[in-house]
Amino acid sequence: MNQTLLSSPLQGFTDYKFRNAFHHFFGGIDTFYSPYIRLNGKLVIKNSYQKDILPENNSTLTVIPQIITNDVDEFLFVAKYVRELGYKELNWNLGCPYPMVTKRGMGSGLISDAEKINSILHKIHNESDILVSMKMRMGYETPEEILDVLPILDTYPLKNIAIHARIGKQLYKGGTNLEAFQKCLDNSNHKMYYNGDITSVAAFKKLQKRFTTIDHWMIGRGLIADPFLPSMIKNDTTEYPQNRFDIFQEFHERIYTEYDAALSGPTPIKMKMLGFWEYFSQSFSNPQKTYKKIKKAQNPKKYAAAVDEILKEAKNG
């Protein structure tokens, strides 16, 4: 069975600059989902969201735009917008676990409202020709919440349902709930994608063995922590390329340069890269020490020196 690997969107990380660099240096991902478009009640799409999904910014990638909303007019507005850009599919985010989103009844905070989900999908399928796919958690409070929604989803021609095998309340803490994910498989006729804790080739193989009917796998944080992971899964190997840290260095230089040019001043780029290094550090032999070095680098010069030192150590290791 051919395995399809998808990049799960991470707000603040997997924008088009990252996606293009990732695709160029590492590969292994078949389809990228863009971080969600959020409108906040005004029918205006922020410039940064527009830029992120412009076809010319994604010319070598397969990208699916994503929306987060609980408002059908916003949904229709964004559906029309992405259709005009040439996209055929719009992914609906019912997965985001962050309280500032869920408290407003969006992301995983909407899963418990089966009636609302139904009314939105009903109108979308009547008034737009966009193909809808879903990205979900199994609930916010309990993994049973999704079981009330799945029969409703079965009444619509959705492309697929990607499920992160946690509940919203967990954020990213604690393990995934594979029994609850199996229940989702048993209670839906839709094509299911698996998401959650694919952090190594071994972890992937274990999941593959457990869920033999799944052939689409979404990798989120694991792909930033170890950018070689998707291509290693594809090539069925646990061996890194010999010039692993040279490749990483080129990739890092490219994203640093591009973000530095787009952000103004030393503080935003510092914060941006610090966010990335929370994940990148996982690929180095001492993650805490690695991250600390980056955190302590107070200006661009010191940052460059810290990165050099980290990579030199890794190459000699």
Protein Blocks (a to p, Z undefined) as FASTA:
>chain_A
ZZdddddddehklgmklmmmmmmmngoiabdcdddddekhpacddfklmmmmgmklmmmb
ccddddddfbfklmmmmmmmmmmnopabdcddfkbfbfklmmnopajllmmmmmlmmmmm
mmmmmmpcbdcdddddfbjkbmklmmmmmmmmmmpccfbdcddfbdfklmmgcjddfklm
mmmmmmccbdcddeehiabfklmmmmmmmmmmbcbdcdfklmmmmmmlmmmmmnopabdc
fklmmmmmmmmmmmmmmmmmmpgcjklmmmmmmmmmmmmmmmpmblmlmmmmmmmmmbfk
lmmmmmmmmmmmmmmZZ
